[in-house]
């Protein structure tokens, strides 16, 4: 089986990237020959996704112009958030047409490249084996940016939880279905709330990434990564 649908989170202000993001939405910030959104879309197309949703807010017209200009071979729908809905609210609002089908969610702040292809295919197979929400995690020792504290730890059988000291960072890739939002009464909420509920039910799984983790956290990190001269 193959996952056909995905969402990319593109609605934030990118405040930690100011003044760069005053005129350019963070997903369109270039690093090397491509911007962050471009990398995310190309990776999803490579793994076989046919329908992509983007939530937009800040400078949404520029993201819309970029999508129209590139004329991608897959369906890409933009859903503008008049009020920012946070990560969980954005996904819940943006994926209504996905119904009960599983879908990828990508955060474009991570520098996705072709090396992630195999890892996302493994993540996909893992989802279809266990039929539970699964996150792609990376050991924080593999992160270029050493400021990350860690988000999760593995316990047993790929189950994950949060502890006082966490060794694994969420890379920004996950596979879920809309069933994870069952019972949610809010419009604005973080995926952290959903993950914590899943952890209580022992329903949240993790898969480990072996890639060096490059994530644009702020302007300082971005300028450091620019010097690495990424080649796609």
C-alpha positions as CSV (number, residue, x, y, z in Angstrom):
1,X,0.0,0.0,0.0
2,X,1.0,3.6,-0.6
3,X,0.0,6.8,1.1
4,X,-1.4,9.2,-1.4
5,X,-2.1,12.3,0.7
6,X,0.0,14.7,2.7
7,X,0.0,18.1,4.4
8,X,2.8,20.6,4.7
9,X,2.6,23.2,7.5
10,X,3.3,26.6,6.0
11,X,1.2,29.1,8.0
12,X,3.6,30.4,10.6
13,X,5.1,33.9,10.8
14,X,8.7,32.8,11.0
15,X,9.3,35.4,13.7
16,X,12.7,34.0,14.7
17,X,13.8,34.6,11.1
18,X,13.1,38.3,11.1
19,X,13.9,40.5,9.2
20,X,14.1,38.0,6.4
21,X,10.5,36.8,6.8
22,X,9.1,40.3,6.7
23,X,9.0,40.0,2.9
24,X,9.5,36.2,2.3
25,X,7.4,33.5,4.0
26,X,9.7,31.1,5.8
27,X,8.8,28.1,3.6
28,X,10.1,30.1,0.6
29,X,13.4,30.9,2.1
30,X,16.2,29.5,-0.1
31,X,19.0,27.4,1.1
32,X,21.3,26.4,-1.7
33,X,19.5,26.1,-5.0
34,X,16.0,25.4,-3.5
35,X,13.7,26.8,-0.9
36,X,12.3,24.8,2.0
37,X,8.8,24.3,0.5
38,X,10.3,23.1,-2.8
39,X,12.3,20.4,-0.9
40,X,9.2,19.2,1.0
41,X,7.0,19.0,-2.1
42,X,9.7,17.2,-4.2
43,X,10.2,14.6,-1.4
44,X,6.5,13.9,-1.1
45,X,6.2,13.5,-4.9
46,X,9.2,11.1,-4.9
47,X,7.6,8.8,-2.4
48,X,4.3,8.7,-4.3
49,X,2.0,11.3,-2.8
50,X,-0.6,12.5,-5.2
51,X,-2.5,15.1,-3.2
52,X,-0.9,17.8,-1.0
53,X,-2.5,20.4,1.2
54,X,-0.7,23.6,2.4
55,X,-2.1,25.7,5.2
56,X,-1.2,29.4,4.7
57,X,-1.5,32.7,6.6
58,X,1.6,35.0,6.6
59,X,2.3,36.3,3.0
60,X,0.0,33.6,1.7
61,X,-0.2,35.2,-1.7
62,X,3.6,34.6,-2.2
63,X,3.1,30.9,-1.5
64,X,0.2,30.8,-3.9
65,X,2.3,32.4,-6.6
66,X,5.1,30.0,-6.1
67,X,2.8,27.0,-6.5
68,X,1.1,28.4,-9.6
69,X,4.5,29.2,-11.2
70,X,5.9,25.7,-10.6
71,X,2.9,23.8,-12.0
72,X,3.6,20.6,-10.0
73,X,2.4,17.3,-11.4
74,X,0.3,16.6,-8.3
75,X,-2.8,18.2,-6.8
76,X,-1.8,21.0,-4.4
77,X,-4.5,22.8,-2.4
78,X,-4.0,25.9,-0.4
79,X,-6.1,26.5,2.7
80,X,-5.7,30.0,4.1
81,X,-6.1,30.4,7.9
82,X,-7.6,33.8,8.7
83,X,-6.6,33.1,12.3
84,X,-3.6,30.9,13.0
85,X,-4.8,27.6,14.3
86,X,-1.5,26.2,15.6
87,X,-0.1,22.9,14.4
88,X,-2.9,20.6,15.5
89,X,-5.7,23.0,14.6
90,X,-4.1,23.6,11.2
91,X,-3.8,19.9,10.4
92,X,-7.4,19.2,11.7
93,X,-8.8,22.0,9.5
94,X,-6.7,21.3,6.5
95,X,-7.3,17.6,6.0
96,X,-11.1,17.3,6.1
97,X,-11.1,15.9,2.5
98,X,-8.7,13.1,3.5
99,X,-11.5,11.5,5.5
100,X,-10.2,8.2,7.1
101,X,-7.1,7.8,4.9
102,X,-3.6,8.0,6.4
103,X,-1.5,11.0,5.4
104,X,2.0,12.4,5.9
105,X,2.6,15.7,7.6
106,X,5.8,17.6,7.0
107,X,7.2,20.6,8.7
108,X,9.2,22.4,6.0
109,X,11.6,23.9,8.6
110,X,13.6,20.7,8.3
111,X,15.9,20.6,5.3
112,X,14.4,17.6,3.5
113,X,16.5,15.9,0.9
114,X,16.6,12.8,-1.2
115,X,18.3,10.9,1.6
116,X,15.0,10.9,3.5
117,X,13.3,9.0,0.7
118,X,14.1,5.6,2.1
119,X,13.3,6.7,5.7
120,X,9.9,7.9,4.7
121,X,9.2,4.7,2.9
122,X,10.2,2.8,6.0
123,X,7.9,5.1,8.0
124,X,5.1,4.3,5.6
125,X,5.6,0.5,5.9
126,X,5.8,0.9,9.6
127,X,2.5,2.6,9.7
128,X,0.8,0.0,7.6
129,X,2.3,-2.8,9.8
130,X,1.0,-1.3,13.1
131,X,-1.8,1.0,12.1
132,X,-0.8,3.6,14.7
133,X,0.4,7.2,14.4
134,X,4.1,7.2,13.9
135,X,6.7,10.0,14.1
136,X,10.2,10.2,12.5
137,X,12.6,10.9,15.3
138,X,16.3,11.6,15.4
139,X,18.9,11.2,18.2
140,X,19.7,14.8,19.3
141,X,23.4,13.9,18.9
142,X,22.8,13.9,15.2
143,X,21.4,17.5,15.2
144,X,23.5,20.2,13.7
145,X,21.7,22.7,16.0
146,X,22.7,21.6,19.6
147,X,20.1,23.8,21.2
148,X,17.4,21.2,20.9
149,X,16.5,19.6,24.3
150,X,14.8,16.5,22.9
151,X,11.1,15.7,22.6
152,X,10.7,11.9,23.2
153,X,12.3,8.7,24.4
154,X,11.7,5.2,23.1
155,X,10.3,2.7,25.6
156,X,9.4,-0.7,24.1
157,X,8.1,-2.0,20.7
158,X,8.7,1.4,19.2
159,X,6.4,3.1,21.6
160,X,7.5,6.5,22.6
161,X,6.9,8.8,25.6
162,X,8.1,12.1,27.1
163,X,10.4,12.1,30.1
164,X,12.3,14.6,32.1
165,X,15.3,14.1,29.9
166,X,14.5,13.2,26.2
167,X,17.1,11.9,23.8
168,X,15.1,12.1,20.5
169,X,14.0,15.1,18.5
170,X,10.9,15.1,16.3
171,X,12.2,15.7,12.8
172,X,8.9,17.2,11.5
173,X,7.6,14.1,9.6
174,X,4.7,12.0,10.8
175,X,2.0,9.7,9.6
176,X,-1.5,10.0,11.1
177,X,-5.2,9.8,10.4
178,X,-7.9,12.2,11.4
179,X,-9.0,9.7,14.0
180,X,-6.3,11.2,16.3
181,X,-8.5,14.3,16.6
182,X,-11.5,12.3,17.9
183,X,-13.2,14.2,20.7
184,X,-11.3,17.5,20.2
185,X,-13.6,20.4,20.9
186,X,-11.1,23.2,20.1
187,X,-10.2,25.0,16.8
188,X,-6.8,26.2,17.9
189,X,-4.5,23.6,19.5
190,X,-1.0,22.1,19.2
191,X,-0.1,18.6,18.1
192,X,1.6,18.3,21.4
193,X,-1.8,18.0,23.0
194,X,-2.7,15.2,20.6
195,X,0.6,13.4,21.1
196,X,0.2,13.5,24.9
197,X,-3.2,12.0,24.6
198,X,-1.8,9.2,22.3
199,X,1.1,8.6,24.7
200,X,-1.4,8.1,27.6
201,X,-3.2,5.4,25.5
202,X,0.2,3.9,24.4
203,X,-0.7,4.6,20.8
204,X,2.2,6.8,19.6
205,X,5.1,5.1,17.8
206,X,8.5,6.4,16.7
207,X,10.9,5.4,13.9
208,X,14.5,6.5,14.1
209,X,16.2,8.5,11.4
210,X,19.8,8.1,10.7
211,X,20.3,11.4,8.9
212,X,22.1,14.4,10.2
213,X,19.3,16.7,11.3
214,X,19.4,20.2,9.7
215,X,16.5,22.3,10.9
216,X,16.2,26.1,10.5
217,X,15.3,27.2,14.0
218,X,16.3,30.9,13.7
219,X,18.2,33.4,11.7
220,X,21.5,32.6,13.3
221,X,21.2,28.9,12.4
222,X,20.1,29.8,8.9
223,X,23.2,31.9,8.3
224,X,25.4,29.1,9.6
225,X,23.7,26.6,7.3
226,X,24.0,28.9,4.3
227,X,27.8,28.5,4.7
228,X,27.5,24.7,4.3
229,X,26.5,25.3,0.6
230,X,23.8,22.6,0.3
231,X,23.7,20.9,-3.1
232,X,20.5,19.1,-4.3
